[in-house]
Amino acid sequence: MDANFSSLPLDEDHEPVLYESVLVVGWFQADVSLPVGEDAMPRFRLLAWEDLAQDRER
């Protein structure tokens, strides 16, 4: 499975109206249950957003 996440821009010089930070995450789980498997959620919270996400223009 995969998911696209977005948030405010990382670079303080980027105007939040024009920019956002984005991160695409892919993972494997035993079944295709929705919502996301309970084992994946704690790992999402551990992702180092500032290290992994990138700013892009909207």
PyMOL Python script that loads the backbone (N, CA, C, O; Angstrom):
from pymol import cmd

cmd.read_pdbstr("""\
ATOM      1  N   MET A   1       0.855  -1.164   0.000  1.00  0.00           N
ATOM      2  CA  MET A   1       0.000   0.000   0.000  1.00  0.00           C
ATOM      3  C   MET A   1       0.902   1.228   0.000  1.00  0.00           C
ATOM      4  O   MET A   1       2.094   1.135   0.292  1.00  0.00           O
ATOM      5  N   ASP A   2       0.329   2.362  -0.326  1.00  0.00           N
ATOM      6  CA  ASP A   2       1.072   3.607  -0.258  1.00  0.00           C
ATOM      7  C   ASP A   2       0.118   4.737   0.110  1.00  0.00           C
ATOM      8  O   ASP A   2      -1.099   4.620  -0.031  1.00  0.00           O
ATOM      9  N   ALA A   3       0.697   5.817   0.578  1.00  0.00           N
ATOM     10  CA  ALA A   3      -0.092   6.987   0.971  1.00  0.00           C
ATOM     11  C   ALA A   3       0.727   8.244   0.719  1.00  0.00           C
ATOM     12  O   ALA A   3       1.952   8.235   0.843  1.00  0.00           O
ATOM     13  N   ASN A   4       0.047   9.315   0.368  1.00  0.00           N
ATOM     14  CA  ASN A   4       0.655  10.631   0.188  1.00  0.00           C
ATOM     15  C   ASN A   4       0.261  11.499   1.379  1.00  0.00           C
ATOM     16  O   ASN A   4      -0.919  11.632   1.703  1.00  0.00           O
ATOM     17  N   PHE A   5       1.257  12.082   2.017  1.00  0.00           N
ATOM     18  CA  PHE A   5       1.022  12.967   3.147  1.00  0.00           C
ATOM     19  C   PHE A   5       1.505  14.361   2.792  1.00  0.00           C
ATOM     20  O   PHE A   5       2.477  14.514   2.052  1.00  0.00           O
ATOM     21  N   SER A   6       0.835  15.378   3.312  1.00  0.00           N
ATOM     22  CA  SER A   6       1.276  16.757   3.078  1.00  0.00           C
ATOM     23  C   SER A   6       1.090  17.578   4.346  1.00  0.00           C
ATOM     24  O   SER A   6       0.261  17.263   5.200  1.00  0.00           O
ATOM     25  N   SER A   7       1.890  18.647   4.444  1.00  0.00           N
ATOM     26  CA  SER A   7       1.846  19.519   5.603  1.00  0.00           C
ATOM     27  C   SER A   7       2.361  20.891   5.201  1.00  0.00           C
ATOM     28  O   SER A   7       2.569  21.168   4.020  1.00  0.00           O
ATOM     29  N   LEU A   8       2.563  21.743   6.194  1.00  0.00           N
ATOM     30  CA  LEU A   8       3.120  23.063   5.936  1.00  0.00           C
ATOM     31  C   LEU A   8       4.531  22.926   5.379  1.00  0.00           C
ATOM     32  O   LEU A   8       5.186  21.913   5.626  1.00  0.00           O
ATOM     33  N   PRO A   9       5.018  23.915   4.634  1.00  0.00           N
ATOM     34  CA  PRO A   9       6.371  23.822   4.085  1.00  0.00           C
ATOM     35  C   PRO A   9       7.427  23.748   5.184  1.00  0.00           C
ATOM     36  O   PRO A   9       7.251  24.304   6.269  1.00  0.00           O
ATOM     37  N   LEU A  10       8.516  23.061   4.892  1.00  0.00           N
ATOM     38  CA  LEU A  10       9.623  22.942   5.829  1.00  0.00           C
ATOM     39  C   LEU A  10      10.470  24.209   5.847  1.00  0.00           C
ATOM     40  O   LEU A  10      10.919  24.644   6.908  1.00  0.00           O
ATOM     41  N   ASP A  11      10.686  24.794   4.689  1.00  0.00           N
ATOM     42  CA  ASP A  11      11.502  25.992   4.556  1.00  0.00           C
ATOM     43  C   ASP A  11      10.683  27.210   4.997  1.00  0.00           C
ATOM     44  O   ASP A  11       9.636  27.501   4.419  1.00  0.00           O
ATOM     45  N   GLU A  12      11.160  27.912   6.016  1.00  0.00           N
ATOM     46  CA  GLU A  12      10.421  29.061   6.554  1.00  0.00           C
ATOM     47  C   GLU A  12      10.269  30.187   5.535  1.00  0.00           C
ATOM     48  O   GLU A  12       9.389  31.035   5.683  1.00  0.00           O
ATOM     49  N   ASP A  13      11.101  30.208   4.517  1.00  0.00           N
ATOM     50  CA  ASP A  13      11.013  31.225   3.473  1.00  0.00           C
ATOM     51  C   ASP A  13       9.924  30.922   2.449  1.00  0.00           C
ATOM     52  O   ASP A  13       9.560  31.786   1.651  1.00  0.00           O
ATOM     53  N   HIS A  14       9.402  29.691   2.471  1.00  0.00           N
ATOM     54  CA  HIS A  14       8.333  29.330   1.543  1.00  0.00           C
ATOM     55  C   HIS A  14       6.980  29.742   2.099  1.00  0.00           C
ATOM     56  O   HIS A  14       6.625  29.388   3.223  1.00  0.00           O
ATOM     57  N   GLU A  15       6.247  30.475   1.322  1.00  0.00           N
ATOM     58  CA  GLU A  15       4.917  30.956   1.691  1.00  0.00           C
ATOM     59  C   GLU A  15       3.953  29.763   1.768  1.00  0.00           C
ATOM     60  O   GLU A  15       3.802  29.048   0.777  1.00  0.00           O
ATOM     61  N   PRO A  16       3.290  29.522   2.924  1.00  0.00           N
ATOM     62  CA  PRO A  16       2.388  28.367   3.072  1.00  0.00           C
ATOM     63  C   PRO A  16       1.245  28.328   2.061  1.00  0.00           C
ATOM     64  O   PRO A  16       0.702  27.260   1.776  1.00  0.00           O
ATOM     65  N   VAL A  17       0.883  29.473   1.528  1.00  0.00           N
ATOM     66  CA  VAL A  17      -0.184  29.488   0.518  1.00  0.00           C
ATOM     67  C   VAL A  17       0.328  28.897  -0.800  1.00  0.00           C
ATOM     68  O   VAL A  17      -0.445  28.318  -1.564  1.00  0.00           O
ATOM     69  N   LEU A  18       1.617  29.041  -1.062  1.00  0.00           N
ATOM     70  CA  LEU A  18       2.194  28.595  -2.334  1.00  0.00           C
ATOM     71  C   LEU A  18       2.925  27.258  -2.251  1.00  0.00           C
ATOM     72  O   LEU A  18       3.102  26.589  -3.269  1.00  0.00           O
ATOM     73  N   TYR A  19       3.351  26.861  -1.048  1.00  0.00           N
ATOM     74  CA  TYR A  19       4.154  25.652  -0.887  1.00  0.00           C
ATOM     75  C   TYR A  19       3.577  24.728   0.173  1.00  0.00           C
ATOM     76  O   TYR A  19       2.847  25.154   1.068  1.00  0.00           O
ATOM     77  N   GLU A  20       3.920  23.463   0.049  1.00  0.00           N
ATOM     78  CA  GLU A  20       3.588  22.460   1.052  1.00  0.00           C
ATOM     79  C   GLU A  20       4.737  21.461   1.097  1.00  0.00           C
ATOM     80  O   GLU A  20       5.490  21.335   0.131  1.00  0.00           O
ATOM     81  N   SER A  21       4.874  20.759   2.200  1.00  0.00           N
ATOM     82  CA  SER A  21       5.834  19.662   2.264  1.00  0.00           C
ATOM     83  C   SER A  21       5.065  18.374   2.010  1.00  0.00           C
ATOM     84  O   SER A  21       3.922  18.225   2.442  1.00  0.00           O
ATOM     85  N   VAL A  22       5.698  17.454   1.311  1.00  0.00           N
ATOM     86  CA  VAL A  22       5.036  16.203   0.937  1.00  0.00           C
ATOM     87  C   VAL A  22       5.946  15.018   1.207  1.00  0.00           C
ATOM     88  O   VAL A  22       7.172  15.127   1.169  1.00  0.00           O
ATOM     89  N   LEU A  23       5.319  13.890   1.479  1.00  0.00           N
ATOM     90  CA  LEU A  23       6.042  12.644   1.701  1.00  0.00           C
ATOM     91  C   LEU A  23       5.147  11.503   1.225  1.00  0.00           C
ATOM     92  O   LEU A  23       3.981  11.417   1.611  1.00  0.00           O
ATOM     93  N   VAL A  24       5.695  10.637   0.393  1.00  0.00           N
ATOM     94  CA  VAL A  24       4.992   9.436  -0.062  1.00  0.00           C
ATOM     95  C   VAL A  24       5.591   8.263   0.685  1.00  0.00           C
ATOM     96  O   VAL A  24       6.809   8.087   0.711  1.00  0.00           O
ATOM     97  N   VAL A  25       4.726   7.457   1.294  1.00  0.00           N
ATOM     98  CA  VAL A  25       5.167   6.311   2.092  1.00  0.00           C
ATOM     99  C   VAL A  25       4.548   5.047   1.512  1.00  0.00           C
ATOM    100  O   VAL A  25       3.345   4.995   1.256  1.00  0.00           O
ATOM    101  N   GLY A  26       5.372   4.035   1.307  1.00  0.00           N
ATOM    102  CA  GLY A  26       4.886   2.734   0.862  1.00  0.00           C
ATOM    103  C   GLY A  26       5.174   1.692   1.929  1.00  0.00           C
ATOM    104  O   GLY A  26       6.187   1.779   2.622  1.00  0.00           O
ATOM    105  N   TRP A  27       4.309   0.722   2.067  1.00  0.00           N
ATOM    106  CA  TRP A  27       4.513  -0.333   3.063  1.00  0.00           C
ATOM    107  C   TRP A  27       3.777  -1.595   2.640  1.00  0.00           C
ATOM    108  O   TRP A  27       2.906  -1.567   1.771  1.00  0.00           O
ATOM    109  N   PHE A  28       4.141  -2.680   3.262  1.00  0.00           N
ATOM    110  CA  PHE A  28       3.503  -3.968   3.026  1.00  0.00           C
ATOM    111  C   PHE A  28       2.766  -4.379   4.291  1.00  0.00           C
ATOM    112  O   PHE A  28       3.243  -4.154   5.403  1.00  0.00           O
ATOM    113  N   GLN A  29       1.591  -4.988   4.107  1.00  0.00           N
ATOM    114  CA  GLN A  29       0.858  -5.530   5.238  1.00  0.00           C
ATOM    115  C   GLN A  29       0.185  -6.817   4.797  1.00  0.00           C
ATOM    116  O   GLN A  29       0.003  -7.047   3.601  1.00  0.00           O
ATOM    117  N   ALA A  30      -0.184  -7.653   5.748  1.00  0.00           N
ATOM    118  CA  ALA A  30      -0.681  -8.996   5.469  1.00  0.00           C
ATOM    119  C   ALA A  30      -1.972  -8.994   4.656  1.00  0.00           C
ATOM    120  O   ALA A  30      -2.168  -9.870   3.813  1.00  0.00           O
ATOM    121  N   ASP A  31      -2.850  -8.032   4.891  1.00  0.00           N
ATOM    122  CA  ASP A  31      -4.102  -7.986   4.141  1.00  0.00           C
ATOM    123  C   ASP A  31      -4.366  -6.566   3.660  1.00  0.00           C
ATOM    124  O   ASP A  31      -3.652  -5.628   4.014  1.00  0.00           O
ATOM    125  N   VAL A  32      -5.387  -6.433   2.860  1.00  0.00           N
ATOM    126  CA  VAL A  32      -5.703  -5.137   2.269  1.00  0.00           C
ATOM    127  C   VAL A  32      -6.825  -4.461   3.055  1.00  0.00           C
ATOM    128  O   VAL A  32      -7.728  -3.864   2.467  1.00  0.00           O
ATOM    129  N   SER A  33      -6.768  -4.552   4.352  1.00  0.00           N
ATOM    130  CA  SER A  33      -7.820  -3.975   5.189  1.00  0.00           C
ATOM    131  C   SER A  33      -7.673  -2.462   5.263  1.00  0.00           C
ATOM    132  O   SER A  33      -6.564  -1.929   5.299  1.00  0.00           O
ATOM    133  N   LEU A  34      -8.781  -1.803   5.283  1.00  0.00           N
ATOM    134  CA  LEU A  34      -8.809  -0.356   5.498  1.00  0.00           C
ATOM    135  C   LEU A  34      -9.647  -0.107   6.734  1.00  0.00           C
ATOM    136  O   LEU A  34     -10.641  -0.811   6.912  1.00  0.00           O
ATOM    137  N   PRO A  35      -9.336   0.807   7.573  1.00  0.00           N
ATOM    138  CA  PRO A  35      -8.179   1.692   7.487  1.00  0.00           C
ATOM    139  C   PRO A  35      -6.869   0.924   7.622  1.00  0.00           C
ATOM    140  O   PRO A  35      -6.861  -0.301   7.751  1.00  0.00           O
ATOM    141  N   VAL A  36      -5.792   1.643   7.592  1.00  0.00           N
ATOM    142  CA  VAL A  36      -4.449   1.064   7.624  1.00  0.00           C
ATOM    143  C   VAL A  36      -4.310   0.106   8.791  1.00  0.00           C
ATOM    144  O   VAL A  36      -4.865   0.334   9.866  1.00  0.00           O
ATOM    145  N   GLY A  37      -3.569  -0.964   8.575  1.00  0.00           N
ATOM    146  CA  GLY A  37      -3.344  -1.949   9.634  1.00  0.00           C
ATOM    147  C   GLY A  37      -2.769  -1.311  10.885  1.00  0.00           C
ATOM    148  O   GLY A  37      -1.948  -0.397  10.806  1.00  0.00           O
ATOM    149  N   GLU A  38      -3.197  -1.789  12.022  1.00  0.00           N
ATOM    150  CA  GLU A  38      -2.773  -1.210  13.299  1.00  0.00           C
ATOM    151  C   GLU A  38      -1.261  -1.236  13.488  1.00  0.00           C
ATOM    152  O   GLU A  38      -0.717  -0.388  14.196  1.00  0.00           O
ATOM    153  N   ASP A  39      -0.573  -2.195  12.868  1.00  0.00           N
ATOM    154  CA  ASP A  39       0.877  -2.274  13.030  1.00  0.00           C
ATOM    155  C   ASP A  39       1.609  -1.163  12.281  1.00  0.00           C
ATOM    156  O   ASP A  39       2.751  -0.856  12.622  1.00  0.00           O
ATOM    157  N   ALA A  40       0.991  -0.554  11.278  1.00  0.00           N
ATOM    158  CA  ALA A  40       1.630   0.507  10.491  1.00  0.00           C
ATOM    159  C   ALA A  40       1.546   1.876  11.172  1.00  0.00           C
ATOM    160  O   ALA A  40       2.472   2.677  11.045  1.00  0.00           O
ATOM    161  N   MET A  41       0.477   2.155  11.877  1.00  0.00           N
ATOM    162  CA  MET A  41       0.265   3.493  12.446  1.00  0.00           C
ATOM    163  C   MET A  41       1.391   3.956  13.383  1.00  0.00           C
ATOM    164  O   MET A  41       1.841   5.094  13.244  1.00  0.00           O
ATOM    165  N   PRO A  42       1.861   3.146  14.314  1.00  0.00           N
ATOM    166  CA  PRO A  42       2.963   3.618  15.173  1.00  0.00           C
ATOM    167  C   PRO A  42       4.216   3.950  14.367  1.00  0.00           C
ATOM    168  O   PRO A  42       4.961   4.860  14.731  1.00  0.00           O
ATOM    169  N   ARG A  43       4.452   3.231  13.292  1.00  0.00           N
ATOM    170  CA  ARG A  43       5.632   3.496  12.464  1.00  0.00           C
ATOM    171  C   ARG A  43       5.500   4.805  11.703  1.00  0.00           C
ATOM    172  O   ARG A  43       6.494   5.500  11.496  1.00  0.00           O
ATOM    173  N   PHE A  44       4.287   5.152  11.281  1.00  0.00           N
ATOM    174  CA  PHE A  44       4.081   6.456  10.633  1.00  0.00           C
ATOM    175  C   PHE A  44       4.470   7.587  11.581  1.00  0.00           C
ATOM    176  O   PHE A  44       5.086   8.570  11.169  1.00  0.00           O
ATOM    177  N   ARG A  45       4.112   7.441  12.836  1.00  0.00           N
ATOM    178  CA  ARG A  45       4.414   8.492  13.824  1.00  0.00           C
ATOM    179  C   ARG A  45       5.919   8.642  14.073  1.00  0.00           C
ATOM    180  O   ARG A  45       6.368   9.700  14.514  1.00  0.00           O
ATOM    181  N   LEU A  46       6.690   7.605  13.796  1.00  0.00           N
ATOM    182  CA  LEU A  46       8.134   7.638  14.009  1.00  0.00           C
ATOM    183  C   LEU A  46       8.913   8.212  12.822  1.00  0.00           C
ATOM    184  O   LEU A  46      10.116   8.449  12.934  1.00  0.00           O
ATOM    185  N   LEU A  47       8.243   8.439  11.689  1.00  0.00           N
ATOM    186  CA  LEU A  47       8.939   8.964  10.511  1.00  0.00           C
ATOM    187  C   LEU A  47       9.521  10.346  10.803  1.00  0.00           C
ATOM    188  O   LEU A  47       8.856  11.192  11.401  1.00  0.00           O
ATOM    189  N   ALA A  48      10.740  10.568  10.387  1.00  0.00           N
ATOM    190  CA  ALA A  48      11.417  11.859  10.585  1.00  0.00           C
ATOM    191  C   ALA A  48      11.005  12.798   9.447  1.00  0.00           C
ATOM    192  O   ALA A  48      11.710  12.928   8.446  1.00  0.00           O
ATOM    193  N   TRP A  49       9.857  13.446   9.619  1.00  0.00           N
ATOM    194  CA  TRP A  49       9.273  14.288   8.570  1.00  0.00           C
ATOM    195  C   TRP A  49      10.288  15.293   8.022  1.00  0.00           C
ATOM    196  O   TRP A  49      10.418  15.432   6.806  1.00  0.00           O
ATOM    197  N   GLU A  50      10.995  15.980   8.885  1.00  0.00           N
ATOM    198  CA  GLU A  50      11.935  17.014   8.449  1.00  0.00           C
ATOM    199  C   GLU A  50      13.061  16.444   7.601  1.00  0.00           C
ATOM    200  O   GLU A  50      13.612  17.147   6.755  1.00  0.00           O
ATOM    201  N   ASP A  51      13.409  15.186   7.814  1.00  0.00           N
ATOM    202  CA  ASP A  51      14.489  14.544   7.050  1.00  0.00           C
ATOM    203  C   ASP A  51      13.997  13.910   5.751  1.00  0.00           C
ATOM    204  O   ASP A  51      14.766  13.780   4.799  1.00  0.00           O
ATOM    205  N   LEU A  52      12.744  13.519   5.704  1.00  0.00           N
ATOM    206  CA  LEU A  52      12.242  12.742   4.579  1.00  0.00           C
ATOM    207  C   LEU A  52      11.356  13.533   3.611  1.00  0.00           C
ATOM    208  O   LEU A  52      11.394  13.290   2.405  1.00  0.00           O
ATOM    209  N   ALA A  53      10.572  14.464   4.120  1.00  0.00           N
ATOM    210  CA  ALA A  53       9.639  15.214   3.272  1.00  0.00           C
ATOM    211  C   ALA A  53      10.392  16.258   2.454  1.00  0.00           C
ATOM    212  O   ALA A  53      11.513  16.643   2.788  1.00  0.00           O
ATOM    213  N   GLN A  54       9.755  16.705   1.380  1.00  0.00           N
ATOM    214  CA  GLN A  54      10.324  17.747   0.527  1.00  0.00           C
ATOM    215  C   GLN A  54       9.257  18.795   0.262  1.00  0.00           C
ATOM    216  O   GLN A  54       8.074  18.481   0.130  1.00  0.00           O
ATOM    217  N   ASP A  55       9.694  20.045   0.187  1.00  0.00           N
ATOM    218  CA  ASP A  55       8.768  21.125  -0.170  1.00  0.00           C
ATOM    219  C   ASP A  55       8.519  21.097  -1.672  1.00  0.00           C
ATOM    220  O   ASP A  55       9.408  20.783  -2.463  1.00  0.00           O
ATOM    221  N   ARG A  56       7.289  21.434  -2.043  1.00  0.00           N
ATOM    222  CA  ARG A  56       6.945  21.591  -3.456  1.00  0.00           C
ATOM    223  C   ARG A  56       5.943  22.715  -3.600  1.00  0.00           C
ATOM    224  O   ARG A  56       5.194  23.025  -2.673  1.00  0.00           O
ATOM    225  N   GLU A  57       5.941  23.307  -4.750  1.00  0.00           N
ATOM    226  CA  GLU A  57       4.984  24.359  -5.043  1.00  0.00           C
ATOM    227  C   GLU A  57       3.630  23.726  -5.312  1.00  0.00           C
ATOM    228  O   GLU A  57       3.537  22.706  -5.995  1.00  0.00           O
ATOM    229  N   ARG A  58       2.595  24.327  -4.779  1.00  0.00           N
ATOM    230  CA  ARG A  58       1.236  23.770  -4.955  1.00  0.00           C
ATOM    231  C   ARG A  58       0.772  23.924  -6.369  1.00  0.00           C
ATOM    232  O   ARG A  58      -0.341  23.516  -6.702  1.00  0.00           O
TER     233      ARG A  58
END
""", "prot")
cmd.dss("prot")
cmd.show_as("cartoon", "prot")
cmd.util.cbc("prot")
cmd.orient("prot")
